[in-house]
Amino acid sequence: MSEALVKGMLDPANRQILNFVPTALGRRMIGTMTLSSLKLAARITLIALLPACSVVGQSAPPSCPVASTAKSIRPPAPRPTSEALQAIAAAAAADPTFLVSAEPIPNFGIERYRLADYTQCTGSVGCYWTDLEAQTRRAEVQLDSLVAVHKASPQKAEKMAIVLDIDETSLSSFCEEEREDYGFIPSMFNAWIVSPEASIPIPGTLRLFNHARSLGIEVFFLTGRAHEMTEATAHNLTAAGYKGWKGLILREDSEKTTPTTEYKAAARARITAQGYHLILNMGDQWSDLNSSPKADLNVKLPNPYYYLP
């Protein structure tokens, strides 16, 4: 990567998005940034490869509380590998006695097997936890560079802040997702995230949080959870190791039906109105990151469990 490209990437006038695409051979990071029209009238896509073997950190799922795993809605059963499932389909397609239908949509049951392999780091589909670790480490490196640039910029008088989503960004719901057989059942999920069992940190995000605080950066947690969950959410964040944050923002009654992108953008606007410069915003959904105001660096973490528009 050229020095000029790196300098351009870190220009505080730019807005960046780090997107992570896991692959079986490596971990592909895609950062997309729109440069000011006064500098370059172009769209640049930066692609860097970080092999899984170069990542040191979490490489396996967390240990789940016994009470959580004991209440699984599906009894344990042998799980076929991706290779075995492909072999079954290939054998049927090659057998002249079979009349095989077109299936343009992946079978949900098979996708759940693949999801289980991915989150438990088995089989050939990769490992969710090393993907998370790689992306948070990359964000941490870029945070250092952005802070240095900010301190030397005309905006240096502005207070620095980062924004972190909570579910699947700061705290992991893996144990509950596994218990629900990766079905994301809202009633069960919402009950679990306010339980003491849900204080499971994502190590890379906790490390990033502590590093940001050591640099004098304030941290705001911004979540789509309802305000009735404030006390339990604060308790679980603290129990997970997150201490010394500046703000914890949850949906008020008037915001419960507001689209997530709109709700979170309005919350970020309130933060900047307090005189903060948003250095980094990190979440696992596009709705955590889209719409203005955006941070200098917008980090998209992988989430194989669910999608929130």
Summary of the structure (lengths in Angstrom):
residues: 309
radius of gyration: 21.0
end to end distance: 34.1
largest distance: 74.7
contacts: 917
relative contact order: 0.14
helix: 42%
strand: 19%
